[in-house]
Amino acid sequence: MKKVWLICFALMLFLVGCQTNETNQEVEAQDDASNKAEESSDEGGDEAPVEVVFWHAMGGALQDALDQIVDQYNQSQDEVFVKAEYQGTYDEALTKFNSIAGTDSAPTMMQVFEIGTKSMINSGGIEPIQTFVDQDGYDMNHLEENIINYYRVDDQFYSMPFNSSTPVMYFNKDAFEAAGLDPDSPPTTYQEVEEVSRQIVANNPDMKGFALQAYGWLYEQLLANQGALLMNNDNGRSETPTEVGFTEEEGKSVFAWVEQMMADETFANYGTNGDNMISGFFAEDVAMFIASSANVRQVVDEASFEVGVAFLPYPEEKERHGVVIGGASLWMMNGQPEEEQQAAWDFMKYLQTPEVQAEWHVGTGYFAINPAAYQEQVVLDAYEAMPQLKVTVDQLQSTTSSFATEGALMDMIPEARRITETALETVYNDGDIDQAYQTMVEQINGAIDQANRARGE
């Protein structure tokens, strides 16, 4: 019995030792990269690289793509080490920043979504990148015009554009052909979308024609594409907004469009759930939908049928104006050591090189901030294999620059989006569009007024 006990005890020690060894190996692997920022060169006595803490909101496959670029940068030189840290969604990351802005806990740099621009400027916790642009003589004009137009505020740059996207319309080419439609001539106006939807459903009663996620960003884009302002005072670019900028005709146009397709029984209602909408497209429950251009690679790769990508539609009585940049930019925190800020600025410039932007564009579907990237061979090869990716760039570059397409600046836009989404869902569930519109406008104007009073304006 004693012998058996000794054998069991020895086996237990062996297993504990193996587990401890595996755990140590994992810890060593996780710490290996960080150690680079802490070790000095034995030969020359050089100082350790400057560590830049980089907060971001890229999860899943996007985080993998970002981590790869960060690793490449860290391996390309030994003066700077960027430590990328995921902080949750855009909203979650901004909430965390607001709780520690101006303290020692703040990161060196941070990714913030585009509608957080005014909040970051008003936070008092950032150093405008214009400071470094001027010191370095860096030419921002070599970057994509319709992207930097959004981030140029009062003729200066507060942040560096990074991941940028716009909405596009996806459609099932096979379903078009089956309904006798030309898959190479997708609809361009609201009315054409309605007619195509009727033909799709007539051919296949099990498939709806069109879906529009109840998403405030898409509503803003559909306004801008017809030349409408989201807010007054030139979308907040000449003065702080005091009320909405669109007319009743413009604001109701999206509601009326959906209402007509609901009456035709061609509209697929997925509410606010974009993932369900895309899944419905894959299941061939719906033939067309609108979503971010950053979804192109996923949608084209995963669909079991041929996917088409088209420009955002607009009312036929209007002219097409184009799209507003979505996505995020990179912000420099103030109060950080100058060497950290300079190191972060070096990384920001690295991200804008054609080679890096080409890799980012092809790997994620986001636009290349530097248009020179579109001439890189990796991009040309990608367009040959996936021409849908180029459609997103064509739509961006054909956008007419105006206050409408430059986008609105206001610190309460996230709240405005939530209000808009409630109005859209009301319409989707057979609510009265006049009442939904009126309530939406009153609530957005109230949120604008409350934000202005909170700042003492």
Backbone hydrogen bonds, N-H to C=O, Kabsch-Sander energy under -0.5 kcal/mol:
donor,donor_aa,acceptor,acceptor_aa,energy
5,W,1,M,-2.5
6,L,2,K,-2.3
7,I,3,K,-2.1
8,C,4,V,-2.3
9,F,5,W,-2.5
10,A,6,L,-2.4
11,L,7,I,-2.2
12,M,8,C,-2.3
13,L,9,F,-2.2
14,F,10,A,-2.1
15,L,11,L,-2.4
16,V,12,M,-2.5
17,G,13,L,-2.3
18,C,14,F,-2.2
19,Q,15,L,-2.6
20,T,16,V,-2.7
21,N,17,G,-2.4
22,E,18,C,-2.5
23,T,19,Q,-2.6
24,N,20,T,-2.6
25,Q,21,N,-2.1
26,E,22,E,-2.2
27,V,23,T,-2.5
28,E,24,N,-2.7
29,A,25,Q,-2.3
30,Q,26,E,-2.3
31,D,27,V,-2.3
32,D,28,E,-1.3
33,A,29,A,-0.6
34,S,30,Q,-0.5
35,N,31,D,-2.3
36,K,32,D,-0.7
36,K,33,A,-1.0
37,A,33,A,-0.5
37,A,34,S,-1.2
38,E,35,N,-1.1
39,E,35,N,-1.7
41,S,46,D,-0.8
45,G,41,S,-1.4
50,V,79,E,-2.8
52,V,81,F,-2.9
53,V,51,E,-0.5
54,F,52,V,-0.6
54,F,83,K,-2.7
55,W,53,V,-0.6
55,W,109,M,-2.1
56,H,85,E,-2.1
59,G,57,A,-0.7
62,L,59,G,-1.2
63,Q,59,G,-0.7
64,D,60,G,-1.7
65,A,61,A,-2.1
66,L,62,L,-2.3
67,D,63,Q,-3.1
68,Q,64,D,-1.9
69,I,65,A,-1.5
70,V,66,L,-2.6
71,D,67,D,-2.6
72,Q,68,Q,-2.1
73,Y,69,I,-2.3
74,N,70,V,-2.6
75,Q,71,D,-2.2
76,S,72,Q,-1.1
76,S,73,Y,-0.6
77,Q,73,Y,-0.7
81,F,50,V,-3.1
83,K,52,V,-3.5
83,K,81,F,-0.5
84,A,82,V,-0.7
85,E,54,F,-3.2
87,Q,56,H,-2.8
93,A,89,T,-2.9
94,L,90,Y,-2.4
95,T,91,D,-2.2
96,K,92,E,-2.1
97,F,93,A,-2.3
98,N,94,L,-2.5
99,S,95,T,-1.1
100,I,96,K,-0.8
100,I,97,F,-1.3
101,A,97,F,-1.6
103,T,100,I,-2.1
106,A,103,T,-1.5
108,T,53,V,-1.4
109,M,53,V,-2.0
110,M,331,W,-2.0
111,Q,55,W,-2.1
112,V,329,S,-2.5
114,E,327,G,-2.4
116,G,113,F,-2.2
117,T,114,E,-1.6
120,M,116,G,-2.4
121,I,117,T,-2.3
122,N,118,K,-2.4
123,S,119,S,-0.8
123,S,120,M,-0.5
124,G,120,M,-0.6
124,G,121,I,-0.6
127,E,332,M,-2.9
129,I,158,Y,-0.6
130,Q,157,F,-1.7
131,T,128,P,-1.6
132,F,129,I,-0.6
133,V,129,I,-2.6
134,D,130,Q,-2.6
135,Q,131,T,-1.8
136,D,132,F,-2.2
137,G,133,V,-1.1
138,Y,133,V,-1.8
140,M,138,Y,-0.9
142,H,139,D,-1.0
143,L,140,M,-1.8
144,E,369,I,-3.3
147,I,144,E,-1.3
148,I,144,E,-2.5
149,N,145,E,-2.0
150,Y,147,I,-0.9
151,Y,147,I,-1.1
152,R,148,I,-1.2
153,V,151,Y,-0.8
153,V,156,Q,-2.8
156,Q,153,V,-1.2
158,Y,151,Y,-0.8
158,Y,156,Q,-0.6
160,M,330,L,-2.5
162,F,328,A,-1.8
164,S,162,F,-0.7
165,S,326,G,-1.4
168,V,291,A,-2.7
169,M,310,A,-2.7
170,Y,168,V,-0.5
170,Y,289,F,-3.0
171,F,308,G,-2.3
172,N,287,A,-2.1
173,K,171,F,-0.9
173,K,306,E,-2.1
174,D,306,E,-0.7
176,F,172,N,-1.8
177,E,173,K,-2.3
178,A,174,D,-2.4
179,A,175,A,-1.4
180,G,177,E,-1.7
181,L,176,F,-3.2
185,S,182,D,-1.7
190,Y,314,Y,-1.8
193,V,189,T,-2.2
194,E,190,Y,-2.2
195,E,191,Q,-2.2
196,V,192,E,-2.8
197,S,193,V,-2.3
198,R,194,E,-2.0
199,Q,195,E,-1.9
200,I,196,V,-2.5
201,V,197,S,-2.4
202,A,198,R,-2.2
203,N,199,Q,-1.7
204,N,200,I,-2.2
207,M,204,N,-2.3
208,K,285,D,-3.1
209,G,266,T,-1.6
210,F,266,T,-1.9
211,A,288,M,-1.4
212,L,268,A,-0.5
213,Q,290,I,-0.5
214,A,271,G,-3.3
215,Y,213,Q,-2.1
218,L,215,Y,-0.6
219,Y,215,Y,-1.7
220,E,216,G,-2.3
221,Q,217,W,-1.9
222,L,218,L,-2.3
223,L,219,Y,-1.7
224,A,220,E,-2.5
225,N,221,Q,-2.3
226,Q,223,L,-1.3
227,G,224,A,-2.1
228,A,223,L,-2.4
232,N,243,E,-2.5
235,N,231,M,-1.5
236,G,232,N,-1.4
236,G,233,N,-0.5
237,R,233,N,-0.7
237,R,234,D,-1.2
238,S,233,N,-1.7
238,S,239,E,-0.5
239,E,233,N,-0.9
245,G,230,L,-1.6
246,F,230,L,-0.5
251,G,247,T,-2.9
252,K,248,E,-2.3
253,S,249,E,-0.9
254,V,250,E,-0.6
256,A,252,K,-3.0
257,W,253,S,-2.0
258,V,254,V,-2.2
259,E,255,F,-2.7
260,Q,256,A,-2.1
261,M,257,W,-1.7
262,M,258,V,-2.3
263,A,259,E,-2.1
264,D,260,Q,-1.8
265,E,262,M,-0.9
266,T,261,M,-2.7
267,F,261,M,-0.9
268,A,210,F,-2.8
269,N,267,F,-0.6
270,Y,268,A,-0.8
273,N,270,Y,-1.8
274,G,272,T,-1.1
277,M,273,N,-1.4
278,I,274,G,-2.2
279,S,275,D,-2.3
280,G,276,N,-2.3
281,F,277,M,-1.7
282,F,278,I,-2.4
283,A,279,S,-2.1
284,E,281,F,-1.4
285,D,280,G,-3.1
286,V,280,G,-0.8
287,A,208,K,-1.7
288,M,209,G,-0.8
289,F,170,Y,-1.9
290,I,211,A,-0.9
291,A,168,V,-2.0
293,S,166,T,-3.0
295,N,292,S,-1.7
296,V,293,S,-1.6
299,V,295,N,-2.8
300,V,296,V,-2.8
301,D,297,R,-2.4
302,E,298,Q,-2.3
303,A,299,V,-1.7
308,G,171,F,-3.1
310,A,169,M,-3.1
314,Y,188,T,-1.0
318,K,315,P,-2.0
321,H,225,N,-2.2
326,G,165,S,-3.2
328,A,163,N,-3.0
329,S,112,V,-2.3
330,L,160,M,-3.2
331,W,110,M,-3.2
332,M,127,E,-0.5
333,M,108,T,-2.4
334,N,125,G,-1.6
336,Q,333,M,-0.5
340,E,337,P,-0.6
341,Q,337,P,-2.0
342,Q,338,E,-2.7
343,A,339,E,-1.8
344,A,340,E,-2.5
345,W,341,Q,-2.4
346,D,342,Q,-1.9
347,F,343,A,-1.8
348,M,344,A,-2.4
349,K,345,W,-2.1
350,Y,346,D,-2.0
351,L,347,F,-2.2
352,Q,348,M,-0.8
352,Q,349,K,-0.7
353,T,350,Y,-1.5
357,Q,353,T,-2.7
358,A,354,P,-2.3
359,E,355,E,-1.8
360,W,356,V,-2.5
361,H,357,Q,-2.7
362,V,358,A,-2.3
363,G,359,E,-2.3
364,T,360,W,-1.7
365,G,360,W,-0.5
365,G,361,H,-2.1
367,F,164,S,-2.6
369,I,367,F,-0.6
373,A,370,N,-2.3
374,Y,371,P,-1.5
375,Q,372,A,-1.5
376,E,373,A,-1.7
379,V,376,E,-0.8
380,L,376,E,-2.2
381,D,377,Q,-2.7
382,A,378,V,-1.4
383,Y,379,V,-2.6
384,E,380,L,-1.6
385,A,381,D,-1.8
386,M,382,A,-3.1
389,L,386,M,-1.7
390,K,387,P,-0.7
391,V,387,P,-1.0
392,T,388,Q,-0.9
393,V,389,L,-0.8
394,D,390,K,-2.5
395,Q,391,V,-2.2
396,L,392,T,-1.7
397,Q,393,V,-2.8
398,S,394,D,-1.4
399,T,396,L,-1.4
400,T,321,H,-2.8
401,S,399,T,-0.5
406,E,402,S,-1.9
407,G,403,F,-0.8
409,L,235,N,-2.3
410,M,408,A,-0.5
413,I,410,M,-1.1
416,A,412,M,-2.1
417,R,413,I,-2.5
418,R,414,P,-1.5
419,I,415,E,-2.1
420,T,416,A,-2.4
421,E,417,R,-2.5
422,T,418,R,-1.7
423,A,419,I,-1.8
424,L,420,T,-2.5
425,E,421,E,-2.4
426,T,422,T,-1.9
427,V,423,A,-2.0
428,Y,424,L,-2.7
429,N,425,E,-1.3
430,D,427,V,-1.6
431,G,426,T,-2.7
436,A,432,D,-2.5
437,Y,433,I,-2.5
438,Q,434,D,-2.4
439,T,435,Q,-2.6
440,M,436,A,-2.1
441,V,437,Y,-2.6
442,E,438,Q,-2.4
443,Q,439,T,-2.4
444,I,440,M,-2.6
445,N,441,V,-2.7
446,G,442,E,-2.0
447,A,443,Q,-2.1
448,I,444,I,-2.4
449,D,445,N,-2.4
450,Q,446,G,-2.4
451,A,447,A,-2.3
452,N,448,I,-2.4
453,R,449,D,-2.4
454,A,450,Q,-2.0
455,R,451,A,-1.2
456,G,453,R,-1.2
457,E,452,N,-3.3
